[in-house]
Amino acid sequence: MSVKNKVNNIYLDYGADLSLPITVTGLDLTGFTEARMSIRKTVNDETTLLDLTTMNNKLTIVGQVITINISGVESKLIPDGSVYDLFIVNTSGKALKLTQGKIQLIASVTRW
């Protein structure tokens, strides 16, 4: 996925691992060392389904690429139509929202 628009949906296979690289264009990521992403059922929901950060290694920043990592076990916790947003933070603490969207869950026929 390339972040060009503010809204981007993520397609997630139920029960499968996801490693989704996002190439950031139009913004130099030098100095941005932290990223944060939350997934909730709805925007107004108080309960967070999944928190992804660079601190818990669910997000990585390498050059102009931010990679989202969700395990197969975690993917089973996310209902179809859930929402997310992704922020990056520079060394002075300035936060910038890169993108947001819905999680589109793709059902699986194969059972484990």
PAZAPA-4460 file (N, C-alpha, C; in steps of 0.05 Angstrom, whole numbers, plus 32768, in hexadecimal, padded with zeros to 4 digits):
% residues 112
    n_x    n_y    n_z   ca_x   ca_y   ca_z    c_x    c_y    c_z   seq   type   mol
   8011   7FE9   8000   8000   8000   8000   8012   8019   8000     1      M     A
   800A   802D   7FF2   8018   8046   7FF2   8005   805B   7FFE     2      S     A
   8010   806B   8011   7FFF   807F   801E   7FFF   8098   800C     3      V     A
   7FEA   809B   7FFD   7FE6   80B3   7FED   7FCC   80C1   7FF6     4      K     A
   7FB9   80B1   7FFE   7FA0   80BC   8007   7F9F   80B9   8026     5      N     A
   7F8F   80C9   8032   7F8C   80C8   804F   7F7C   80AF   8058     6      K     A
   7F6B   80A4   8047   7F5B   808D   804D   7F63   8075   803C     7      V     A
   7F6B   8060   804A   7F74   8047   803C   7F69   802F   804C     8      N     A
   7F5A   801E   803F   7F50   8006   804D   7F66   7FF0   804C     9      N     A
   7F66   7FE0   8061   7F79   7FC9   8063   7F69   7FB0   8060    10      I     A
   7F72   7F9E   804F   7F65   7F84   804B   7F74   7F6F   805A    11      Y     A
   7F66   7F62   806D   7F72   7F50   8080   7F66   7F34   807D    12      L     A
   7F76   7F21   8077   7F6D   7F05   8076   7F69   7EFA   8092    13      D     A
   7F51   7EF1   8098   7F4A   7EE6   80B2   7F5D   7ECE   80B9    14      Y     A
   7F6A   7ED0   80CF   7F7B   7EBB   80D9   7F97   7EBA   80CD    15      G     A
   7F9E   7ECD   80BB   7FB8   7ECC   80AE   7FC9   7EE4   80B8    16      A     A
   7FE3   7EE0   80B7   7FF6   7EF5   80BE   7FF5   7F0A   80A9    17      D     A
   7FF8   7F23   80B1   7FF9   7F3A   809E   8013   7F49   80A3    18      L     A
   8022   7F4D   808D   8039   7F5F   808D   8035   7F72   8076    19      S     A
   802B   7F8A   807C   8023   7F9D   8067   8036   7FB4   8067    20      L     A
   8047   7FB6   8052   8058   7FCE   8050   8049   7FE6   8044    21      P     A
   804C   7FFD   8050   8040   8015   8047   8056   8028   803F    22      I     A
   8057   8030   8025   806B   8043   801C   8060   805F   801F    23      T     A
   806E   8070   802D   8065   808B   8032   8072   809D   801D    24      V     A
   8062   80AB   800D   806C   80BD   7FF9   8064   80DA   8000    25      T     A
   8074   80ED   7FF8   806E   8109   7FFD   8075   8113   8019    26      G     A
   8082   8102   8029   808A   8109   8044   80A3   80FA   804B    27      L     A
   80B8   8109   8053   80D1   80FC   805B   80CD   80F2   8078    28      D     A
   80D1   80D8   807C   80CE   80CC   8096   80E7   80CE   80A8    29      L     A
   80FB   80DC   809E   8113   80E0   80AF   810B   80EF   80C8    30      T     A
   8112   80E4   80DF   810B   80F0   80F9   80F2   80E5   8105    31      G     A
   80E3   80D6   80F6   80CB   80C9   8101   80D3   80AD   8109    32      F     A
   80D4   80A9   8123   80DF   8090   812E   80CA   807E   813B    33      T     A
   80B2   8089   813E   809D   807A   814C   8083   807A   813B    34      E     A
   8075   8064   813B   805B   8063   812D   8047   8056   8140    35      A     A
   802E   805E   813E   8018   8053   814F   8000   804E   813D    36      R     A
   7FF2   8038   8142   7FDA   8031   8134   7FC7   8023   8147    37      M     A
   7FAE   802B   8147   7F9A   801E   8157   7F84   8014   8145    38      S     A
   7F79   7FFC   814C   7F62   7FF1   813E   7F4B   7FEF   8152    39      I     A
   7F34   7FFA   814B   7F1C   7FF9   815C   7F05   7FF1   814B    40      R     A
   7EF0   7FE7   8157   7ED8   7FDF   8149   7ECB   7FF6   813B    41      K     A
   7ECA   800D   8148   7EBF   8026   813D   7ED1   803D   8146    42      T     A
   7ECF   8054   8139   7EDF   806B   8141   7ED9   8073   815E    43      V     A
   7EC0   8071   8166   7EB9   807A   8181   7EBB   8065   8197    44      N     A
   7EC4   804C   818F   7EC6   8036   81A2   7EDD   803C   81B6    45      D     A
   7ED8   8038   81CF   7EED   803C   81E4   7F01   8025   81E5    46      E     A
   7EF8   800D   81DC   7F09   7FF6   81DD   7F1B   7FF4   81C5    47      T     A
   7F35   7FF0   81C9   7F48   7FEC   81B4   7F4A   7FCE   81AF    48      T     A
   7F46   7FC6   8196   7F49   7FAA   818F   7F67   7FA2   818D    49      L     A
   7F76   7FB4   8182   7F93   7FAE   817D   7FA2   7FC8   817C    50      L     A
   7FB8   7FCA   818B   7FCB   7FE1   818A   7FE4   7FD7   817D    51      D     A
   7FEC   7FE6   8168   8005   7FDF   815A   8018   7FF8   815D    52      L     A
   8030   7FF3   8165   8044   8008   8168   805F   7FFF   8160    53      T     A
   8071   8012   815D   808D   800A   8158   8099   7FFE   8172    54      T     A
   808E   8005   8189   8098   7FFB   81A2   8092   7FDD   81A6    55      M     A
   807B   7FD4   819B   8074   7FB8   819E   807A   7FA8   8184    56      N     A
   8089   7FB5   8172   8092   7FA9   8159   807C   7FA0   8146    57      N     A
   8064   7FAB   814A   804E   7FA6   8137   804F   7FB9   8120    58      K     A
   805E   7FCF   8123   8064   7FE2   810E   8082   7FE6   810C    59      L     A
   808C   7FE8   80F4   80A8   7FEF   80F0   80AB   8005   80DC    60      T     A
   80BF   8016   80DF   80C5   802B   80CC   80E1   8027   80C2    61      I     A
   80E3   8023   80A7   80FE   8020   809A   80FD   8031   8082    62      V     A
   810D   8047   8082   810D   805A   806C   80F1   8066   8069    63      G     A
   80E5   8063   8052   80CB   806F   804C   80B5   805A   804E    64      Q     A
   80BB   8043   805A   80A7   802D   805C   80A0   8027   807A    65      V     A
   8086   8028   807F   807C   801F   8099   806E   8004   8094    66      I     A
   8075   7FF0   80A4   8069   7FD6   80A1   8057   7FD0   80B8    67      T     A
   803F   7FC7   80B2   802B   7FBF   80C6   802D   7FA0   80C8    68      I     A
   8030   7F97   80E1   8032   7F7A   80E6   801C   7F71   80F9    69      N     A
   800A   7F60   80EF   7FF4   7F55   80FF   7FF6   7F37   80FD    70      I     A
   7FF6   7F29   8114   7FF8   7F0C   8114   7FDD   7EFF   810C    71      S     A
   7FDE   7EE6   8105   7FC5   7ED8   80FF   7FB2   7ED6   8116    72      G     A
   7FBD   7ED3   812E   7FAD   7ED3   8146   7F9F   7EEE   814A    73      V     A
   7FAE   7F03   8146   7FA3   7F1E   8149   7F8D   7F24   8134    74      E     A
   7F92   7F1A   811C   7F7E   7F1F   8106   7F63   7F14   810C    75      S     A
   7F62   7EFF   811D   7F48   7EF3   8125   7F39   7F05   8139    76      K     A
   7F46   7F19   8144   7F3A   7F2A   8158   7F2D   7F43   814C    77      L     A
   7F31   7F47   8132   7F28   7F5F   8125   7F10   7F5A   8114    78      I     A
   7EF9   7F66   811B   7EE1   7F62   810B   7EE2   7F72   80F1    79      P     A
   7ED4   7F68   80DD   7ED2   7F76   80C3   7EC7   7F91   80C8    80      D     A
   7ED2   7FA5   80BA   7EC8   7FC0   80BC   7ED4   7FD1   80D3    81      G     A
   7EE6   7FC4   80E2   7EF4   7FD3   80F7   7F03   7FEA   80EB    82      S     A
   7F0B   7FFE   80FB   7F18   8016   80F1   7F34   8018   80FE    83      V     A
   7F46   8027   80F0   7F61   802B   80FA   7F6A   8047   80F2    84      Y     A
   7F7E   8051   80FF   7F8E   8067   80F5   7FAB   8063   80FD    85      D     A
   7FBD   8070   80ED   7FD9   806C   80F0   7FE7   8087   80F3    86      L     A
   7FF5   808A   8109   8004   80A3   810F   8022   809D   810F    87      F     A
   8032   80B1   8107   804F   80AF   810B   8056   80C6   811D    88      I     A
   806C   80C3   812D   8075   80D6   8140   8092   80DB   813C    89      V     A
   809A   80F5   813B   80B7   80FB   8138   80C4   80FD   8154    90      N     A
   80DE   8101   8154   80EE   8101   816D   80E6   8117   8180    91      T     A
   80D9   812D   8176   80D0   8142   8187   80B4   813E   8192    92      S     A
   80A8   8127   818A   808D   8121   8194   8076   812A   8183    93      G     A
   807C   8136   816C   8067   813F   815A   805A   8127   814C    94      K     A
   8040   8124   814E   8031   810E   8142   8023   8117   8128    95      A     A
   8023   8105   8115   8017   810B   80FB   8007   80F2   80F2    96      L     A
   7FED   80F6   80EC   7FDD   80E0   80E2   7FE3   80DC   80C5    97      K     A
   7FEC   80C3   80BE   7FF2   80BC   80A3   7FDA   80B3   8093    98      L     A
   7FCA   80A1   80A0   7FB4   8095   8092   7FA0   8089   80A6    99      T     A
   7F89   8083   809B   7F73   8076   80AB   7F62   8067   8098   100      Q     A
   7F51   8055   80A3   7F3F   8046   8092   7F32   8030   80A1   101      G     A
   7F26   801D   8091   7F19   8006   809C   7F29   7FED   8098   102      K     A
   7F25   7FDA   80A9   7F30   7FBF   80A5   7F1B   7FAE   8098   103      I     A
   7F21   7FA5   8080   7F0F   7F94   8071   7F18   7F77   8075   104      Q     A
   7F09   7F68   8084   7F10   7F4C   808A   7F08   7F3A   8073   105      L     A
   7F1B   7F29   806B   7F16   7F16   8056   7F13   7EFB   8063   106      I     A
   7EFC   7EEF   8060   7EF6   7ED5   806D   7F07   7EBF   8060   107      A     A
   7F0D   7EAA   806F   7F1D   7E94   8066   7F0D   7E7B   8065   108      S     A
   7F11   7E6B   8050   7F03   7E52   804D   7F12   7E3C   805D   109      V     A
   7F2D   7E3E   805C   7F3E   7E2A   8069   7F3D   7E2E   8087   110      T     A
   7F39   7E1A   8096   7F38   7E1B   80B4   7F51   7E0D   80C0   111      R     A
   7F5B   7E19   80D5   7F73   7E0E   80E3   7F6A   7E01   80FD   112      W     A
***
